[in-house]
Amino acid sequence: MKHLVLTFFISINLCAQIPKEFVYVQDEIPNIQIELRYFSDNNFVGQQIDGYEKEVLILSKEATNALNLVQLELNKNGFGLKVFDGYRPQRAVNHFYKWALDINDTLMKQQFYPNELKQDLFKKGYIATKSGHTRGSTLDVTLIDLKTGAELDMGFPYDFFGQESWLVFDKLTVKQKWNRSQLQNAMLTNGFKNYPQEWWHFTLINEPCPETYFDFVVE
């Protein structure tokens, strides 16, 4: 019995360790802004998401190095990065899945998916049972003005489910299109690729763990 208890304790302890492939981004890029939406209730579910136990940004070392290049480039022009999500535990993805199955839970519909049926979110690619975030080299990000700290106007907010968030959406002002293009150009020229349905979503092209879905908590 003592052996079984000890084994269980070690297993739980190991799950709480950050793997050697990862770093805390704020340690490497001190002036980066973060607002982990899934650590709060300001998200499409409307509650803190499983696996987010502290507001710290975690990414692979390689993604962090590339992101630092983006930040340095943007800073020269008076802009900076604000990150809404980085590494995401598989248990968080599972939380999204369970939420999506309950079609009667539409607490945040008006804010995040006013023109979409909840039962269509999987079919349209807004939610999936596996996420690139869980591999550790994908992040959700926007731009800020360094002088004011304010987010640049991208037309529609982070995690808005609909064509309005697509890269090809044309019903934006000239300024909103320019802001989106600045983010896209900075990320793509420094080794990231985008996701056409979300202006904020980027993945490192040469990600180090392309087949591994991690589940250690964000803490």
N, C-alpha and C positions, 0 to 999 in steps of 0.2 A: 504493500500500500504506500509506503514512504517513497518508493521508486516511482510509482505512478504520479503522485502529487508533484514530485520534483520535475518530472518530465513535462507535465502540464505547465508548470511555472516557467520553465525555460522557453517553451514554445511561445507563450504569451509575450515574454520579454523580448524575444527576437523579433516578433512582429512589429514592435515599437521602434526598431532601429532603422535609421536612414541608410540605405545601401551605399556601398562605396562608389557606385556610378553617379550618385546624386550630390548636389550641394544646396545650401540655403542661398538663394539668389541675392538677398539683401547683404550678405557678407561679401559678395563679389561685386555688386553694383549698388553701393550705398545710397545713391540719390534716386533710385527707382521708386516709383509710387506703387503701392498695392492696395487693393480693396477686394479681398476674397469674398465674393458674393455668396459662396456656398458655406461660408463660416457664419453667415448671418441668415436672417429670414427675408432679405431683399433679393429674392430670386423667384423663378417661375414655379417652384414648389410651394414657397411661402413659409419655409422653416429651415433651420440649420440642417445641413446634409450629413449623413453618416460618414465618418472618417475625417472630418474637418474639426480638429480639436484645438487648433491654434492658428492665428492669422500670420502664417509664415509661407513664403513662396518657395517651393521646391521644384527644381528642374535637373535634368542631366547636366553633367559638367560641360558637355559639348554644346548643348542648347544655350546654356548660360554664357559661355564664351562668345557665341554668335550674337546673343542678345546684347552683350556689352558693346560690341561693335556698332549695333544699331543705336544704342543709347548715345555713344560718343558722336556718331554722325548727326543725330538729331539735335544734340545739345549745341552744336556749332551754329545751328539755325534758330535757336531759342525754343526748341521743343524738347519734350521728354516722353518717357513711356509710363503708362499706368496699366497694371496687370490685374485682371479680374479672376483669372484662374490659371494654374500651371499643372503640375502633377496632380492627378485625381485618382484616389484609391478605387479599386474595383467595387468595393462595398458602396461607394457613392453612386456609381453607375447602376448598381443593383437597386439602390434607393429610388433613382429616377424611374427605373423599370416598374417597380411596385406602384409608384405614384401614377404612372401613365395608365396602368391597368384599371385604376379607379376613375372611371369617366365622370363620376359625379363630383369629384373634387376639382372644382374650377375656381378656387379662391383667387388665383392670380391671373385669370384669363384676360380681364380687361387691360391689364398692364403689359402682359407678355405675349399673348396670342389672341387678340380680339377678333381676328378675321379667320382663325383656323379652328377646326373641330379637334378636340383633344384626341379622339380616337384615330386621327390622321397623322399625328405627330411622328410616329414611327415610319409610316409609309412615305412621308415626305422628307425623311432624313434629319429631322430636328433632334430626335432622340434615338439612341441605339443601345443594344445590349453590351457592346464593347466600344470603348472610346480610345482614340489616339492619345488623349491626355494621360491615360493609365500607363502608357509606355514611357512617359516622363520627358518627352521632348516636344510637346504641344502646349501652346498657351493661348489665352484670350487676352487681347491687349488693345488699348487705344492710345491717343496722343494727348498730351497736356501742354499748355502754355507755361513755360518755366517761370515767367514773371508773376503770374497770377495763381498757378497751380490748377487752373480750370481745365476741364476736358474740352477738346475741340469738338465742334458740332459735326457729327457724322450722319445727321438726318434722322436716324432711328437708334434707340439705345441698345446696349449690350443685351444679348439673349432675347431680342424681339424675334418671334417666330413668324416669318412671312417673307414675301418677295421683297419687301422694303429693305431687308437686310442683305439681299443678294448683291454681288458685285456689279451685276449688269443692270440694276434698277436705275431708271433714267429720271424718275420724278423727284430729283433733288435740286437744290440751288447750286449755282456755280461754286460757291464757297464750300458747301458740303461735299461736292464731288472732288474739289481740290484737296480738302482735308483727308478724305478716304485715299486719294492717290498718293499723298505724302506718306501715309502709313504703309500702304502696299509697297511702294517703291523702296522704302527703307528696309522693310523686312525681306523682300524678295532679293534685293541686291546683296544681302548678308547671309544667304544660305537657307532661308525659309521658303516654304510653299504655302499658298493660301487654300482656303476651302470656299468654293464659289458661292455657297449659300449663307456665309457668315462673314461680314467684313472684318470682324475682330479675330478670326481663328487662323492660326499659323502652326505649321509643323516643320521642324528641322529636316531638311532633305536627307542628310546623311545621319539619321538618328541612330544612336548606338545600340538600342534594344528594340528593334522593329518587330520582334515576335513575342516579347515578354510583357505581360500585363500584371503590374505590381498591385499590392494591396496593403502596404504599410500605411499607417495613419499619418495625416498632416499634423505634426506637433513639433 
